[in-house]
Amino acid sequence: MRYFLKTVGATAVVAACVMSAAAGTAQAQPKAAAASLYAPSSLVLAVGQGEDAATATMLRAVTLTCMPKASGSHPSPSAACAELRAADGDFAQLVGSPSGMACTKEWKPVVVSVDGVWQGRRVAWSKTFGNSCEMRASLPEGSALSF
């Protein structure tokens, strides 16, 4: 009987240690990474010679990051980010009707494209103009798309 009590007692101690270790292990699990406070907004804006953004010869391109702060190679990142926020990321709203500027009717297409992430959503947008004069006439001065 004495041997039986020692065995039962030892088994209880081992079980208590295993339970304690399991409880300690459960508490030591790594915490999930905290989510960012801001949805990412990082874009590449480009102007190319051609009818389609995928096949156009790139003339110039800039980067624009709006969160957590405005930055990038865009000439006016803060103003461009503010304009995009006001348009709720709808790039078509940034293109106006051609102003009173006199342009030739020459067909030498130019495409403006935006590719990247806006407030956490993947975006790909482009607009083709008949020529560079028509593009300048349709994009207000200081626009996010004027670079």
N, C-alpha and C positions, 0 to 999 in steps of 0.2 A: 504494500500500500504506500509505503514511504516513497519507493521508486516511482510509482504512478504520479504522486503529487509533485515530485521534482520535475518529471517530464511535462506534466500539464503546466506547471509554473513556468518552465523554460519556454514552452510553446507560446504561452500567453505573452511573455516578454518579447519573443521574436516577432509575434504578430503585432504587438504594440509598436515596435521599432519600424516594421514595414509600413504600417499605417501612418506613422509619424513622417517617415521618409517620403511616402506618397503625397502626403499633405504638403510637405515642404517643396516638393517638386512642382506641384500644381501652382503654388504661389510664385515659383521662380520662372514661369513662362514669360517670354519676351512680350512687351507691350506692342500693340499695333502702332505703326507710324502715324503720327498726327497728320490729318489732312491739311493741305495748304489753306491759308485764309483767302487766297485769291485764285480764281480760275485762270489758267494760263492764256495769255494773248501774245502771240509771237508770229509775225507775218513777214513774208518776202513780197515786196511790190516791185514789179518790173514793167519796162516798156520795151517792146520788140517790133521789128519791121516784119510785117506779114499779116495774114488774115487770121491765123489761129495761134493761140499762146503756145501750143505744143510744138509747132513747127517754125515759129517766128525766130528771126535772128535777134538775139537780145542786144539792145542798145545801152541800157543801163538798168540797174537794180539796186534797191536799198532794203535794209532790214528795219523792222519796227517792232519793239516790244513794249507793251502797255502795262503789264502787271509784273511785279509789284510797283515799278515806277517806269515812266516813259524813257526809252533809250533806243539805241540802234544807230544805223548810218543815215537814217532819214534826216533831211536838213532841219526839220522842225518836229521832233518826236512828241513833245508835249501837246502842241496844237493839233497834230494829226490824231493822237489818241483821243483828245477831247472831241474832235469832229466825228470820229468813229463811234464814240460812246453816244453822242447826240443822235446819230443815225441808227443806233442800236445794231451796229455791225452790218447794215444793209448798204453795201458798196454802191449799188445802183443809185441810191439817193445822192451820192457825191458827184454824179454826172448830171450836169444841167443841159438845157437846150443851147445850141450854139449862140453865142452872143453876136453882137452886131459886127464882129470882126469879118472883114472880107477875105475869103479863102478861095483858092482855085478849085475847080471840080476834078483835079487830077486824082486818079485812083492809084495811090501808093499807100496801101493800108498799114496802119500802126495799131498795135494791140497793147492795152494796159491790162496787167493781170495781178491778182492777189492770191497767194497760196500760203497756207499755214493753219494756225489755230486762233480763233477769236472767242474769248470767254469760255474756253474749254471745248468748243465745237470745231471740228475740222471744216475748213472753208477752202473753196477754189472758185474764183470768180474772174471773168475777163470781159472786156468790152473792146470791140474793134471800131476804129474810126477810119474814114476814107483817106486821110493824110494827117501829117503832124499839125498842120494849121487848124484843121477841124478838131483835133484832140485838144489843142490849147484853147480854142474857142469854147469848148464844152466843159472844161474843167476850170472852176473858179480859181482865181489866184489865191495862193495860200492853202489850197485844198490838200488833203492827205494824199491824193493821187497826183499832185503836182510836185515833182521832185527832179 
